[in-house]
Amino acid sequence: MADSAKKGAKKDSFWKSVKTEFNKLSWPDRKDTVKQSVAVLCVSVVVGLVITFLDTLIQFGINFLTSIGM
């Protein structure tokens, strides 16, 4: 019975700690969130284009090498 009470007290203490830590967080405002989201999308598109370019270049090189018999 005492073990059950200890577990309940530990759970309560844990959730109180979680709530306290959550209150310490500083959340970004809408403007910052939008700016960072746009930056992530732009970087993702650029990286995707670079990967596509490199893939096409490598594919062209492999096709060239196999066509000349290497």
N, CA, C and O of each residue as an XYZ file, in Angstrom:
280
protein
N       0.820     -1.189      0.000
C       0.000      0.000      0.000
C       0.864      1.254      0.000
O       0.547      2.234     -0.673
N       1.953      1.219      0.754
C       2.833      2.388      0.836
C       3.524      2.633     -0.499
O       3.748      3.777     -0.895
N       3.861      1.532     -1.195
C       4.492      1.682     -2.506
C       3.563      2.388     -3.481
O       4.000      3.212     -4.285
N       2.290      2.060     -3.405
C       1.306      2.691     -4.285
C       1.202      4.186     -4.004
O       1.073      4.984     -4.933
N       1.257      4.564     -2.754
C       1.186      5.983     -2.383
C       2.435      6.719     -2.854
O       2.358      7.862     -3.304
N       3.593      6.054     -2.748
C       4.839      6.674     -3.213
C       4.807      6.899     -4.723
O       5.236      7.942     -5.215
N       4.289      5.900     -5.455
C       4.211      6.033     -6.908
C       3.281      7.178     -7.291
O       3.575      7.939     -8.214
N       2.169      7.300     -6.588
C       1.234      8.390     -6.863
C       1.853      9.740     -6.577
O       1.650     10.693     -7.330
N       2.613      9.830     -5.487
C       3.273     11.088     -5.135
C       4.352     11.426     -6.158
O       4.537     12.592     -6.504
N       5.066     10.408     -6.642
C       6.103     10.643     -7.652
C       5.483     11.146     -8.956
O       6.025     12.040     -9.606
N       4.338     10.561     -9.332
C       3.670     10.998    -10.553
C       3.210     12.443    -10.420
O       3.383     13.241    -11.341
N       2.625     12.781     -9.273
C       2.172     14.158     -9.049
C       3.352     15.118     -9.095
O       3.271     16.187     -9.701
N       4.441     14.733     -8.453
C       5.635     15.572     -8.438
C       6.187     15.742     -9.854
O       6.613     16.832    -10.233
N       6.177     14.678    -10.617
C       6.666     14.739    -11.995
C       5.840     15.718    -12.815
O       6.397     16.568    -13.510
N       4.520     15.608    -12.743
C       3.665     16.483    -13.546
C       3.747     17.931    -13.086
O       3.630     18.847    -13.900
N       3.944     18.146    -11.799
C       4.139     19.517    -11.316
C       5.442     20.089    -11.873
O       5.505     21.264    -12.235
N       6.471     19.260    -11.939
C       7.752     19.696    -12.508
C       7.612     20.001    -13.996
O       8.172     20.977    -14.495
N       6.868     19.168    -14.689
C       6.638     19.398    -16.115
C       5.915     20.721    -16.316
O       6.286     21.506    -17.189
N       4.891     20.971    -15.517
C       4.134     22.220    -15.629
C       5.029     23.424    -15.331
O       4.951     24.442    -16.019
N       5.870     23.312    -14.317
C       6.786     24.402    -13.970
C       7.748     24.683    -15.117
O       7.977     25.843    -15.461
N       8.309     23.642    -15.710
C       9.242     23.820    -16.820
C       8.537     24.397    -18.048
O       9.110     25.218    -18.764
N       7.307     23.973    -18.289
C       6.548     24.506    -19.414
C       6.317     25.998    -19.257
O       6.345     26.741    -20.238
N       6.092     26.438    -18.035
C       5.867     27.862    -17.793
C       7.137     28.682    -18.000
O       7.059     29.890    -18.225
N       8.298     28.047    -17.929
C       9.565     28.749    -18.132
C       9.885     28.950    -19.614
O      10.730     29.776    -19.960
N       9.220     28.205    -20.483
C       9.496     28.298    -21.911
C       9.074     29.652    -22.463
O       8.081     30.237    -22.028
N       9.838     30.134    -23.419
C       9.420     31.342    -24.132
C       9.113     30.927    -25.570
O      10.006     30.521    -26.313
N       7.875     31.032    -25.941
C       7.434     30.601    -27.250
C       7.640     31.729    -28.249
O       7.431     32.894    -27.911
N       8.047     31.403    -29.476
C       8.228     32.456    -30.486
C       6.875     33.031    -30.902
O       5.855     32.342    -30.875
N       6.891     34.301    -31.285
C       5.637     34.896    -31.734
C       5.358     34.473    -33.178
O       6.187     33.832    -33.825
N       4.193     34.840    -33.660
C       3.746     34.404    -34.983
C       4.702     34.867    -36.083
O       4.985     34.111    -37.013
N       5.196     36.089    -35.987
C       6.090     36.641    -37.010
C       7.364     35.807    -37.125
O       7.792     35.473    -38.230
N       7.968     35.471    -35.988
C       9.190     34.657    -35.996
C       8.919     33.256    -36.535
O       9.726     32.703    -37.284
N       7.786     32.690    -36.153
C       7.441     31.349    -36.615
C       7.282     31.318    -38.129
O       7.774     30.404    -38.791
N       6.595     32.318    -38.677
C       6.408     32.383    -40.129
C       7.748     32.577    -40.825
O       8.022     31.929    -41.834
N       8.588     33.471    -40.290
C       9.889     33.744    -40.899
C      10.758     32.477    -40.914
O      11.400     32.172    -41.919
N      10.774     31.756    -39.812
C      11.582     30.542    -39.738
C      11.020     29.438    -40.634
O      11.780     28.674    -41.228
N       9.704     29.355    -40.731
C       9.087     28.350    -41.604
C       9.420     28.620    -43.065
O       9.726     27.694    -43.817
N       9.361     29.887    -43.467
C       9.710     30.252    -44.843
C      11.181     29.936    -45.109
O      11.523     29.441    -46.182
N      12.045     30.217    -44.148
C      13.468     29.917    -44.311
C      13.687     28.416    -44.484
O      14.476     27.999    -45.332
N      13.004     27.612    -43.695
C      13.140     26.152    -43.801
C      12.662     25.675    -45.170
O      13.308     24.833    -45.792
N      11.544     26.203    -45.637
C      11.036     25.808    -46.953
C      12.001     26.201    -48.065
O      12.246     25.413    -48.979
N      12.550     27.406    -47.996
C      13.504     27.858    -49.023
C      14.755     26.988    -49.042
O      15.211     26.574    -50.107
N      15.302     26.716    -47.878
C      16.501     25.873    -47.804
C      16.188     24.468    -48.310
O      17.015     23.861    -48.992
N      15.015     23.946    -47.988
C      14.635     22.614    -48.460
C      14.547     22.569    -49.977
O      14.996     21.607    -50.600
N      13.971     23.603    -50.571
C      13.866     23.656    -52.031
C      15.256     23.742    -52.658
O      15.536     23.043    -53.632
N      16.121     24.582    -52.116
C      17.475     24.727    -52.661
C      18.240     23.410    -52.548
O      18.889     22.992    -53.507
N      18.171     22.764    -51.408
C      18.865     21.482    -51.228
C      18.296     20.443    -52.196
O      19.048     19.663    -52.780
N      16.980     20.430    -52.367
C      16.366     19.509    -53.321
C      16.852     19.743    -54.737
O      17.117     18.793    -55.473
N      16.970     21.016    -55.125
C      17.464     21.337    -56.465
C      18.928     20.928    -56.640
O      19.311     20.425    -57.697
N      19.737     21.140    -55.616
C      21.149     20.742    -55.684
C      21.264     19.227    -55.818
O      22.055     18.732    -56.621
N      20.486     18.496    -55.042
C      20.526     17.029    -55.117
C      20.067     16.559    -56.492
O      20.662     15.646    -57.067
N      19.012     17.175    -57.024
C      18.529     16.813    -58.359
C      19.592     17.079    -59.412
O      19.813     16.252    -60.297
N      20.254     18.232    -59.322
C      21.313     18.572    -60.275
C      22.456     17.564    -60.205
O      22.922     17.069    -61.231
N      22.905     17.263    -58.984
C      24.011     16.309    -58.830
C      23.617     14.922    -59.323
O      24.424     14.236    -59.949
N      22.395     14.508    -59.047
C      21.925     13.203    -59.493
C      21.903     13.129    -61.019
O      22.319     12.131    -61.608
N      21.416     14.190    -61.646
C      21.378     14.233    -63.111
C      22.786     14.217    -63.688
O      23.047     13.524    -64.671
N      23.692     14.974    -63.082
C      25.077     15.023    -63.541
C      25.747     13.657    -63.419
O      26.430     13.213    -64.342
N      25.556     13.002    -62.301
C      26.146     11.671    -62.094
C      25.541     10.667    -63.072
O      26.251      9.836    -63.638
N      24.225     10.749    -63.267
C      23.569      9.845    -64.211
C      24.101     10.064    -65.628
O      24.343      9.100    -66.354
N      24.281     11.313    -66.019
C      24.848     11.618    -67.333
C      26.258     11.038    -67.451
O      26.600     10.450    -68.477
N      27.068     11.197    -66.418
C      28.430     10.661    -66.429
C      28.454      9.155    -66.542
O      29.248      8.604    -67.304
N      27.604      8.486    -65.804
C      27.555      7.018    -65.863
C      27.091      6.561    -67.238
O      27.657      5.627    -67.806
N      26.067      7.211    -67.774
C      25.589      6.850    -69.118
C      26.674      7.086    -70.166
O      26.823      6.291    -71.093
N      27.423      8.163    -70.026
C      28.513      8.447    -70.967
C      29.585      7.369    -70.888
O      30.045      6.862    -71.911
N      29.980      7.021    -69.659
C      31.029      6.009    -69.492
C      30.586      4.644    -70.000
O      31.386      3.918    -70.589
N      29.335      4.285    -69.783
C      28.874      2.976    -70.261
C      28.686      2.964    -71.772
O      28.768      1.905    -72.394
N      28.435      4.122    -72.370
C      28.248      4.161    -73.829
C      29.577      4.049    -74.575
O      29.600      3.607    -75.724
N      30.682      4.442    -73.942
C      31.980      4.332    -74.618
C      32.665      3.009    -74.304
O      33.778      2.758    -74.766
N      32.013      2.175    -73.531
C      32.511      0.828    -73.306
C      33.397      0.658    -72.091
O      34.115     -0.339    -72.015
N      33.389      1.551    -71.160
C      34.223      1.399    -69.967
C      33.501      0.605    -68.924
O      34.041      0.369    -67.843
